[in-house]
Amino acid sequence: MSNPQSRSQSKKALSVLIVSTLAFTVCFMVWMMFGVIGIPLKKSLGLSATEFGLLTATPVLTGSLVRVPLGIWTDRYGGRIVLFITMLLCVVPIWLMSYATQYWHFLVLGLFVGLAGGSFSVGTPYVARWFPKSRQGFAMGVFGAGNSGAAVNKFVAPALVVAFGWAMVPQVYAAIMLGAALVFWLGSAHDPAHLVPAAKGGFGAQLRALKDPRVLKYCQYYSIVFGGYVALSLWMVQYYVGEYGLDIRVAALLAACFSLPGGVLRAIGGWLSDKHGAHQVTWWVLWVSWICLFLLSYPQTDFTIQTTQGPQTFHIGLNVYTFTALMAVLGVAWAFGKASVFKYISDDYAGNIGAISGIVGLAGGMGGFVLPILFGYLLDLTGIRSSAFMLLYGVVWVSLIWMYFTEVRTRDVLHGDTPAVPARN
């Protein structure tokens, strides 16, 4: 029979998990705002594909760069106060977005709005420390399901754009962010036992973790499963509009078929990582990604061959239904992968989760910043929309090769998943 103190701690942990996940969902929704309102802005401002990519990616840059310091401050001061202040700081720039008129206005304000993206490196260690190690993968997966804010954005923003114009979106989002911050503060708690001593929390000491090749490898994994997820969440609405000629509301609904499972199912990825190990889950995630991206990379193609009856023209290309199905599978795989990478971190760096998750989150976020710009550049350069998937396909190849040489070759695949030799990479 559990004692009252244990039951009270469990209830507190559950409350922290719920309000933290809600807060992160709202932060992610705001972070992805340009993925929808950027479409009318692209038309009104006359932006190229590269300029559109930069516009959508600007908030991601700030959200990535602040992840390391926010993770360190979480270790030192606690996640409750750090996340609450971060959310409050975003409210005013979100509201001011509705008054912007020039391209540079949106870029500058986007940098401040991007603070919302740093919430992940605060919430991950904050939530994890309320749970025993055997359940940390699941807890971080539930919190990470706040990535589904990308899908929520696709449901809410298009309706507001069509009904009231794009300027209504930041006004509504500012109010939602303020409300979510207050709910988080009222439902969360602080435990001094979760703080990391200052000696372990110094910037220099934490950043030295970048010399650890395992950290670099986890950064590479996360740059595809999270960075790719963020980039495609920003890119897919306009992709559907351009490739298949869909209305913005229909395009956003179909794009949510990727964003929603890519966020919500992260909790299942955490549970699978607790049960089967981070390595096994990540290995299968990368292979599923490889197959999906190979098929998605093929451009719409018409070709003519000479037959005995004369020239015959054939068309090869994914229709909107097959494309959406492949994107949904990719979203599920990346949901599992986002959780499994952070299971690696909780296993290998239990006393330093905040700083390491900040570093790995930075790498993932930088992927989410660089990739949309590269998507736009490749589209301007080649005119082929599926070139975005060709680029991601190459990134997955790098991860697979790296994982094979540093993990798979060190394991006895015939007698279980135990490393045959100590894995230093």
N, C-alpha and C positions, 0 to 999 in steps of 0.2 A: 504493500500500500504506500503510495507516494505521500510525502509530507506536504503540508500547506505551502511551505516556502518553495518547494519544487513546482507545485501546481501554479503558484503565482508567477514564477519565472517563466514557465511555459506559456502562460497566457500573455505575458508581457512580450515574449519573443514573437508570438503569433501576431500581436497587434503591431509591433515594429515592422514585421514582414509585410503586412497588408498595407499600411499607410506608406511605407517606403516604395512598394511596388506601384501604388497609385501615383505618388509623386513622380516617380521615374517615367511612368506612362505619359503624364502631362508634359514633362520636360522633353521627352522624345518627340511627342506630337509637335511641340513648338519648334524643335530642332529641325524637323522635316518640312516646315511650313513652305519654304520656297519651292519644294517639289510640285506644289499645286499652284500657288499664286504666281510662281515664276512664269507660267504659261501665258496668262494675259499680259504680264509685264514684258515678256519677250516680244510680243506683238506690238505693244504700245511704244516700247523703247527701241524697237528695231534691232534686237540683239542677234548676233551670230550664234551658232551652236557652241562655240568655245566660250563666248561671253555668258551664255546661259549656264554652261557648266560651272563657270567661276561663280556666278550668282548663287546657284544652289549649294555650292561647296563652301562658301565663305563662312557660314555659321559652324560648319564642321571643323574648320581650321582652329578656331578659338576653343571649341569644345574638346579638341584633341590636345592642344598645347597646355590647357589648364589641368589636364587629368593627373599629371605627375604631382604638381604641388597640392592639388586637392586631395589626392590619395595620402600624401605625407601629412597634411594637416588633419586628415581624418584619424590617422594613427595617433597623432599628438593631442588633438582637442576633442575628438569624438565626432561621429557622423551626424548626430542630431543637429548640432549648431551649425556645422559646415554646410549641410544640405539646405537647411532653412534659409541661411543668408544667401546662398547661391541662387535659390529660387526667387527671393525678394529682389535681388539685383537685376534680374531679367525682366521684371514687370514693366518698368518705364521704357526701355528700348523697344520692347515688343509693341507697346502702345504707340510710340513715336513712328513706328514703321508705317502706320496708316497715313501719315502726313508727308512721307517721302515722295519726291517727284523726279529726281535725277538718278541715273545709274549708280553714281558714286554714293548717293545717300543710302541706297539699299546695301551697298557693300560695307559701308562703315557701320550702319546699324546692325547688319548681319553679324559682324564681329562681336558685338555686345550680346546679341541674342544667343550667340553660340555658347555662352557660358552654361546654358541649360544642358548642353551635351556632356559637360564635365561631371554631371550628377552621378554618372555610372560608377566612376572610380571612388565616389563617396559612399554610395549605397552598398556596393559589393562587400567591402570589408565590414561596414557597419552591420549589415544583416548577418553575414557569415559568423561573426563572433557571438551572436546570440544562440547559436546552435552547436551541438556536438559535431565533431569532425565527420562522423558517419553520415550526417544529414546536411553537411555544408554544401555539397554539390546540388542537392535538391533545393535548398534554401536560396542559393545564388541563382539557380535556374528559374525559380519562381520570380525573384526580383528582376532578373534579366528579361522575363516575359513582358516587362514594361516596354521593350522594343516594339511591341504591338501598337504603341503610340503612333508609329509610322502608318499603320492601317487606319487607326482612328482619324488621323489627319486626312486620309483619303476619303473617309465617309463625311466628315464635317466640312472641311474647307471647300470642296466643289459645290456643295449645297449653298454655302454662304456666298461664294463667288457668283453663282447664277442668280441668286435671289437679291443680293444687295451690292454686288461688286467686290473686287478683291480687297478694298480698304477695310471692309468689315471684319475680315479674318483676323488681323492682328489685334483689333480692339476686343473681340470676343476671347481670343487666346490670352490676352493680358489679364482679363478678369478671371479666366479659368486658372491661370498660373497663381494668381494671388489667393484664390480660394483653396487650391490644392496645397499651397504652402501653409496655410492656417490649419487645415485638416491634418497635415503631416505633423506639425508641432504639437497639436493636441493629442494625437494618437501615438506618438513615439516616446522613447525613454532614453536615458543616459546611464551607462554603467561605467564607473571609473576603472573597474577591473579590465575593461577592454582597451584601455589606452596603452600605447607603446611608449616606453621610456624615451626621453629626449635624445639620449645617446644613440638609440637605434633609428630615431626619426629624422636625423639631420639630412639635409639635402645631399651633401657630398657622399655620405655613407650609403644612402639609398640609391643614388644614381650610379654608384660603383657596381650595382647589380647588372648594369649593361655589359660588363665584362664577362658575365656568365653566359656561355654559349647556349645554355638551355633557355634563358630569357629571350635571347635573340630568336631562337627557333619558335618559341611561343608567340613572339611578335609577328613572325612570318605567317604562322597559322591564322592568327587573329586578323591580320590584314586582309585575308580573303573571306573568312566566315563572317566577320563583322564589317570590315571595310567594304567588302563587296555588297553586303546587305544594305548598308547605308547608301552606297553609290546607286544601286539599282532602285532603292526606294525613292530616291530623288529623281531618277532618270526615267522610270517606267511609264509615268502618266503621259509625258510628252512623246515617248516611244510609241505607245499605242495610238496616240492622236496622229503622229506622222506616218507610221507604218501601215496602220489599218483604217485611218480616217474616221476614228470614233469621236463621239461627243466627249467633252471633258469629264462628265459625270460617269458615263459608261467606262471610259478609260481608267478613271480612278477606282471604280469598283473592281475591274479586272486586275488592276495593279495590286489591289488589296489581297488578292488570292496568293500573292507572293509575300507581301508584308505581314499579313495576319498570322499564318502558320510560322513564319520566320521569327515572330516574337513570342506568341502564346506557347508554342511547343518547346520553348527553351527549358521549361520546368521538367518535361519528360527527358530531355537530354541530360539534365542534372541527375535525375534518378538513374538513368542508364549508365552514366559515368560513375556514380556511386557503386552500382552493382557489378559492372563489367570492367571498369577502369577507364581512365581518360584516353590511354593509347588506343585501345580497341575501337572505341567510339569514333575518335578522330580519324583513324585510318579508313574506316568505312565511309565517313562523311566526305573525305577527300575523293574517294573513288566515285561515289555517286555524283559529286560535283563535276568531276572530270567528264563523265558520260553526258550529263545534262548540258554542260557548256559546249561540248563537241557538237551536239545536235543544234543547239541554239545559235551557234556561230555560222551556220550555213545560210548565206544570203538568198533572197528571192532570186531565182535564176530561170531564164528562158533560153532554151537552146534548140537549134534546128539541125536535123540530120537528113541525109539524102537516102531515100528508100526507093524500091522498085516502083512505088506508086508516086514518086516525087518527094519534095521536101516535107518533112513532118516536124512540127514544133512541139516541144514538151516544156512543161513548167515544173520546177522543183522548188518547194518552199514551205515553211510551216504556216498553216492557217491559224487564225486567232485562237481556236480551241486547243489545238495541239501545243501551241506556244504557251498558253496560259497553264496548261497541265504540267508542262516541263518546268515552268517558273514556280509552280506550287511545290513540286518535288524538290527543287533547288532550295526553296524557302525552308522546307522541313529539315533538309540536310544541314543547312547553315544554322538553324535553331539548335539542333543537337550539337553542332560543332562549337558554337559560342559557349555553351555550357561545359563541354568537355575540356576546352582550353583552360577555363578557370578552375576546373577540377585539378588539372595539372598543377596550377599555382597553389591551391589550398593544400595539396599533397606535399609539394616540394618546399614551400615557403610559408609554413603555417604561422610563424611569428612575424611575418613581414608582408602580409597580404595586401595592405593598403598601398605601399610603395610599388610593389611588383605589379599589382593589378593596374595601378596608374600608368606604369611604363608600357605594359602590354596594351592597355586601353588607348594610350597615345598612338601606338603603332597602328591599331585598328582604325582609330579616328583619322589618322593621317592617310590611311588607305581610302577612307570615305571622302577625304578632301581632294586627294590627287586624282582618283579614278574618274569622277564626273568631268573634270577638266580635260583629262585624256580622252574620255568618251567624245566630248565635243570636238576636240582637236582632230581625232581620227575621222569623225563624221564630216567635218569641214574638208579634211584632206582627201578622203576616199569616196565620200558620198554613200558609203555602205553603213546602214544603221546597225547591222549585226556585228560590226567591227568592235563594239563594246564587249560582246561576249568572246570574241577572239582574244582580246586582251586578258580577260579574266581566265580564260582557258590556259593561257601561258603562265599566269600566276599560280594556278593550281598545280601545274606541272612542277614548278619550283618546290612547292610544299611537299608534294609526293616524293620527289627525289631526295629531298632533305630528310624527310621522315624515314625513308627506307634505309639510308646509310647510317643514320644516328640511332634509330630505334629498332626497326624490323630485323636488321642483320645481327643485333645483339640478343635476340630472343630465340628460345627454343620453341619453334612453331609446332613441333610434333607433340610436345609434352606440356602444353599450357603457355601462359603468357608471362612467365617469370624471366627476367633478364638473365641471359646466360653469362654475361660479364657485366660489371658495373658500367652503366651508360654515363659517360662524361659529357656527351654532347646533347 
